[in-house]
Structures are given as structure tokens and as C-alpha cells.
Amino acid sequence: MLNISGIREGYVLDHIKAGMSLKIYDYLKLGDLEDGTTAIIMNARSNKMGKKDIIKVECPVDSIDLDILGYIDHNITVNIIKDDEIVEKRGLSLPHEIRNVIRCKNPRCITSVEQGLPQIFYLSDEKNEVYRCRYCEEKYRGK
């Protein structure tokens, strides 16, 4: 019997495409949380999706950048937990700007030369999910 206890404060990330939870774990840097506990459930049965992943994170609610989740998959449902109760269900959307999630592939971009600069991309085409580098305008599509 699978038993994962509840959490006092944190997040439950639901409706994650099956197999994507480890990628999300890395993107959100959940392994670096000092006061956090993470449970990953992979390939859980879902009436809506067939199979899905779920991530439960016990941590202060301001310690995760939800914009990264919107970039990875804006169909993920975020349940915010406080005092053992769901206080908010939040849908995601594509973020207008993302920082240090993807790297510019243009070898002439200043971010390829100057290592200290943040990798900043802005959403230039929401319909096709196209981001452009803030510095050189190089296109980036895909996750």
C-alpha cells in the first residue's frame, strides 16, 4: 500500500505529464531546498490523462518559482497547502519572461561570452510558444 503523508505547508503539483516529474524536480531545484521534503509519484492512474505524475513539496510557499512551471507545462495544476488544507488551486500560464531556465544557443550572444549575465528570454509568440533571448533576439522554441 502506497502511503505518503500530508504536508503542513507547501505545494502539490498535479496533472504532470507522466515521466516529466524528474525534469521538473531539476528545473525547480527541489534538491537544494534546505527546509523542504519532496515526494514524487510517477505513473499514477488518472481518469483525465491516463497516467500522470504528482509532486508533493513541503516547504515555505514563497520558495518555488511557479513561472518555471508555466514554461515547462502550463497544464499543471498547483495546489497551495497551508495548515494541512488546500487554500488555493492555481492554474498556470506561459510566463512573459523566464530567467536562467534555458540558455541562448547563439555563439555570438553576449551571454556566451560573459558568464555572469543572466539568461533572460521573453515570450514573443504566445500561440506558438516562442521565446527570444533578451540580448540577441535568438528564437527558442520547445522545452
N, C-alpha and C positions, 0 to 999 in steps of 0.2 A: 504494500500500500504506500503510495506516494503521499508524504505529509510535509508541507512546507509551511511553517508558522506565519502568522500575520505580522505586519510591521506597524510600529507606532507612528513613524513619520517618514515619508519618502514618496516613492512612485511605484506604480505598477504599469509597465508598458505592455499593452495588449495589441493583438492583431498585427503582430510582426510576421512577415513572410517567413515560412519555415526555412530554417537554415541561416537566417540573417542575424540571429542574436549575438553571435560571437563578433561579427563585424561591428555591430552597434556597441558592444562591450568595449571594443578597442577605440572606436571613434569618440565615445563619451568618456574615455579614460577612467572607467569604473574601478580598475585595479589600483588606481592612485588615490582613491578616496581614503582618507585617514580614519574617519569615523563611520565607515559605510560597510554594509553587508549586502551582497548581491546573490540572488538565486536566479538561475536560468533554467527555464523549462523549454525543451526543444521537442518539436513534432507533436505537440498536444492536439488532440482531436478538436475540430471546430466545425460546427454546422455551417457557418458562413464561408469559411475558407478551405475546408477540408482538413488541412493541417496548419498549425501556426506555432510560433514561439512566443513566450512570455518572459519578461524580465521583471523581477521584483527587486527594488533597491531601497534599502533603509539608510537614509541619510538626510541631512537638512535639505529642505525643499529648494533652497536657492543655490545648491551646489552643482546642478546639472544644466548645461546649455541646451534648451529644447530646440533652438534653431537648427542645431546639427541634426536632430531627429527629423525635422521638417524637410531638410535636404535629402536625407537618406531615403525616407519613405513617409510622405505626408498622409498616408492612410493609417498610420499607427495611432492608437488611442492612448492617451496619457491620463491615468487616474492618479490624482494627488491625494495622499493619505496624511491625515493629522489626527492624533489621538485615536488610532486604530479605526478610523472611519474615512470613507471616501468623501472629501469635501468639495472636489471639483473633478469633472471629466473634461479634458481639454482636447479638442481636435487640433491638428497641425496644418500648416500651410507652408508653401515654399518660402523660405526666408529671402528677403530682399538683398541681404548681404551675408556672406559667410567668411569667417576668418580662420586661417590655419587648419582647414579641413582638407582641401585639395591643393596641389602645387601646380604652378604655371609650367607648362611644357615648352614654352618659348625659350630657347637657349640665349636669346639676346635680351630677355626681360631683366630688369634690374634686380628682381628677386632671385635670379640665378647667380648673380654676381655678389650682391650684398646679402650675406647670410642672416643678418639681424632683422631684416624687414619682414613684417607680417604678410602672409599670403592672403590677400583680400580679393574676393570675387563678388560681383554684383549680378543680380538677375536681370538679364537683358531681354529675354523672350520667355514669358511665363508659360505660354501654350506648349512650346517645345522643350521647356526646362533647360534653357541655355544660359550659362553664366559666362561672364567675361572678367578677365583679370583687370583689376583697378588700375594697374600701372601701364600695361601694354595693349589692352583690349583683346588679347588672345581669347578665342572661344573655348569653352569647356562644356561638353555635354556628357551626361552619364554619371553613374555612381560607382 
